[in-house]
Amino acid sequence: MAGATESYSRGAQFGGQDQVRRTLIKVDEISLGGVKLLSPRIFRDDRGFFFESYNERVFRDLGIPEHFVQDNHSSSVKGVLRGLHYQTQQVQGKLVRVIRGRIFDVAVDLRRSSSTFGKWIGYELSEENQKSLWIPPAFAHGFVVLSEFADVVYKASDFYAAGFEQSIIWNDPDLNIQWPRGVTPSLSKKDAAGIRFKDAQTFS
């Protein structure tokens, strides 16, 4: 995205007297207030690969100090569209990544005081690129599956609270999200009955 900046963070863990494991995460600062696209350093050899998907100290240095309380895992077939979800209380920040397949992942700014209120950003996350998307609290989140199957895992900064969950309709004309072409969305009854953005409860 135009205007994005990159920063790097290194952390060290000592597994023995002389053993040091370094972590390198590249961060693209997205112009949608606080959303970050994270690319880990991946160590590959003929056995496979290794990388740290989360390190509290490193993430804190990158400006993501949230304490995560819940890990979620969804498995979906091609065309499934989940979202746009958020909670009006127990507001969640989400760290999203894909461990199988490909998705188009979307965040929408719901903060009225933000210069990007009502704006969205979308990125492809996949098992190949191993990127993660940090979506701060007070954003709506959704994704559509592009591959035959996709397993999505994400960390949440507050607990799920069904009574406070909201779903904004995926094709809201005011948001005008440009979902990938050629995908026919498959929706849950809840998401198919999602509310319009103009009627959604937002944040100060």
C-alpha positions as CSV (number, residue, x, y, z in Angstrom):
1,M,0.0,0.0,0.0
2,A,1.3,3.5,-0.9
3,G,2.7,5.3,2.1
4,A,3.5,2.2,4.1
5,T,6.6,2.2,6.2
6,E,8.7,-0.8,7.3
7,S,10.3,-1.4,10.7
8,Y,12.3,-4.3,12.1
9,S,12.4,-5.8,15.5
10,R,15.0,-8.3,16.8
11,G,14.6,-10.4,20.0
12,A,16.8,-13.0,21.5
13,Q,16.2,-16.1,23.5
14,F,19.0,-18.2,25.1
15,G,18.4,-21.9,24.9
16,G,21.8,-22.8,26.3
17,Q,25.1,-21.1,27.2
18,D,26.1,-20.2,23.7
19,Q,22.8,-20.7,21.8
20,V,21.0,-17.6,20.7
21,R,17.9,-17.7,18.6
22,R,17.1,-14.4,16.8
23,T,13.7,-13.3,15.7
24,L,13.2,-10.8,12.8
25,I,9.7,-9.5,12.0
26,K,9.1,-7.1,9.2
27,V,6.2,-4.7,9.8
28,D,4.3,-2.8,7.2
29,E,2.6,0.2,8.9
30,I,-0.8,0.4,7.2
31,S,-2.3,3.9,6.8
32,L,-5.5,2.6,8.4
33,G,-4.8,3.7,12.0
34,G,-2.9,1.0,13.8
35,V,-3.4,-2.0,11.5
36,K,-0.1,-3.8,10.9
37,L,0.9,-6.4,8.3
38,L,3.6,-8.7,9.9
39,S,6.1,-10.9,8.0
40,P,8.2,-13.3,10.2
41,R,11.7,-14.4,9.5
42,I,11.4,-18.0,8.4
43,F,14.2,-20.6,9.0
44,R,14.1,-23.3,6.3
45,D,16.1,-26.4,5.6
46,D,15.5,-29.8,4.1
47,R,13.4,-30.8,7.1
48,G,10.9,-28.0,6.7
49,F,10.7,-24.6,8.4
50,F,10.5,-22.8,11.8
51,F,9.4,-19.3,12.8
52,E,8.0,-17.6,15.9
53,S,4.4,-16.6,15.2
54,Y,4.2,-14.6,18.4
55,N,6.7,-13.2,20.9
56,E,5.3,-10.9,23.6
57,R,8.5,-8.9,24.0
58,V,9.0,-8.4,20.2
59,F,5.4,-7.5,19.6
60,R,5.5,-5.0,22.5
61,D,8.5,-3.3,20.8
62,L,6.5,-3.2,17.6
63,G,3.7,-1.3,19.2
64,I,1.4,-4.2,19.9
65,P,1.4,-4.4,23.7
66,E,-2.0,-6.2,24.1
67,H,-2.2,-9.2,26.3
68,F,-4.0,-12.0,24.4
69,V,-6.5,-14.1,26.3
70,Q,-8.0,-16.4,23.7
71,D,-6.8,-18.3,20.6
72,N,-9.4,-19.2,17.9
73,H,-9.2,-21.6,15.0
74,S,-11.7,-21.8,12.1
75,S,-11.8,-24.2,9.2
76,S,-13.7,-23.2,6.1
77,V,-14.2,-24.3,2.5
78,K,-13.8,-22.1,-0.6
79,G,-16.2,-19.1,-0.8
80,V,-17.1,-19.1,2.9
81,L,-17.2,-15.4,4.1
82,R,-17.1,-14.8,7.8
83,G,-17.9,-11.2,9.0
84,L,-17.8,-8.4,9.3
85,H,-17.6,-9.1,13.1
86,Y,-16.9,-7.0,16.2
87,Q,-17.9,-6.7,19.8
88,T,-19.4,-3.6,21.3
89,Q,-18.1,-4.5,24.7
90,Q,-15.1,-6.6,25.6
91,V,-13.8,-5.1,22.5
92,Q,-11.2,-7.4,20.8
93,G,-8.0,-6.8,19.0
94,K,-7.1,-9.7,16.7
95,L,-3.8,-11.1,15.4
96,V,-4.9,-13.2,12.4
97,R,-2.9,-15.7,10.3
98,V,-3.5,-18.7,8.0
99,I,-2.0,-22.1,8.6
100,R,-3.6,-23.8,5.5
101,G,-4.9,-22.3,2.3
102,R,-5.5,-18.6,1.4
103,I,-7.9,-15.9,2.5
104,F,-8.7,-12.3,1.7
105,D,-8.7,-10.6,5.2
106,V,-10.4,-7.3,5.8
107,A,-10.4,-4.7,8.6
108,V,-12.8,-1.8,8.9
109,D,-12.2,1.2,11.2
110,L,-15.2,1.8,13.5
111,R,-13.7,4.7,15.5
112,R,-15.6,7.9,14.9
113,S,-12.7,10.1,16.0
114,S,-10.4,8.4,13.5
115,S,-9.5,10.1,10.2
116,T,-10.0,6.7,8.6
117,F,-13.5,6.0,10.1
118,G,-15.5,3.8,7.8
119,K,-12.5,3.0,5.7
120,W,-11.3,-0.6,5.0
121,I,-8.1,-2.4,4.2
122,G,-7.7,-6.0,2.8
123,Y,-4.8,-8.3,2.4
124,E,-4.3,-11.9,1.2
125,L,-3.0,-14.1,4.0
126,S,-1.8,-17.6,3.2
127,E,0.2,-20.6,4.3
128,E,2.7,-19.6,1.7
129,N,3.4,-16.0,2.6
130,Q,3.0,-16.7,6.4
131,K,1.9,-13.1,7.0
132,S,-0.2,-12.0,10.0
133,L,-2.5,-9.1,10.2
134,W,-2.9,-7.1,13.5
135,I,-6.3,-5.6,13.7
136,P,-6.6,-3.3,16.8
137,P,-9.7,-3.0,19.0
138,A,-12.7,-1.1,17.6
139,F,-12.3,-2.5,14.1
140,A,-14.7,-4.9,12.4
141,H,-13.1,-8.0,10.8
142,G,-14.0,-10.4,8.1
143,F,-12.5,-12.7,5.5
144,V,-13.4,-14.8,2.5
145,V,-11.7,-18.1,1.6
146,L,-9.9,-18.2,-1.7
147,S,-8.5,-21.8,-1.7
148,E,-10.4,-25.1,-1.6
149,F,-10.0,-25.1,2.2
150,A,-8.5,-22.7,4.7
151,D,-7.6,-22.9,8.4
152,V,-7.5,-19.5,10.1
153,V,-6.1,-19.0,13.6
154,Y,-6.2,-15.7,15.5
155,K,-5.3,-14.4,18.9
156,A,-7.8,-12.2,20.7
157,S,-7.2,-9.5,23.3
158,D,-10.5,-10.0,25.1
159,F,-12.9,-12.9,25.6
160,Y,-15.7,-13.8,23.2
161,A,-19.0,-12.4,24.4
162,A,-21.9,-13.5,22.2
163,G,-24.3,-10.9,23.8
164,F,-22.1,-8.0,22.5
165,E,-21.3,-9.4,19.0
166,Q,-22.3,-7.5,16.0
167,S,-22.2,-8.4,12.3
168,I,-22.1,-5.7,9.5
169,I,-23.3,-6.9,6.2
170,W,-20.4,-7.9,4.0
171,N,-21.5,-6.0,0.9
172,D,-22.5,-2.8,2.6
173,P,-22.7,-0.1,-0.1
174,D,-21.3,2.7,2.1
175,L,-18.2,0.6,2.9
176,N,-17.9,-0.6,-0.7
177,I,-15.3,-3.3,0.1
178,Q,-13.7,-4.7,-3.0
179,W,-13.9,-8.4,-2.3
180,P,-11.9,-10.6,-4.8
181,R,-13.8,-11.3,-8.1
182,G,-15.0,-14.8,-9.0
183,V,-15.9,-15.8,-5.4
184,T,-19.5,-16.5,-4.6
185,P,-19.8,-15.9,-0.9
186,S,-21.3,-18.6,1.4
187,L,-22.7,-17.0,4.5
188,S,-24.1,-18.0,7.9
189,K,-27.6,-17.0,8.7
190,K,-26.2,-14.5,11.2
191,D,-23.9,-12.9,8.6
192,A,-26.5,-12.9,5.8
193,A,-28.7,-10.8,8.2
194,G,-25.9,-8.4,9.0
195,I,-26.8,-4.8,9.7
196,R,-25.9,-1.8,7.5
197,F,-22.8,0.2,8.5
198,K,-24.9,3.3,8.9
199,D,-26.9,1.5,11.6
200,A,-24.0,-0.1,13.4
201,Q,-22.9,0.8,16.9
202,T,-19.5,2.4,16.6
203,F,-16.9,3.8,18.9
204,S,-15.8,7.2,20.0
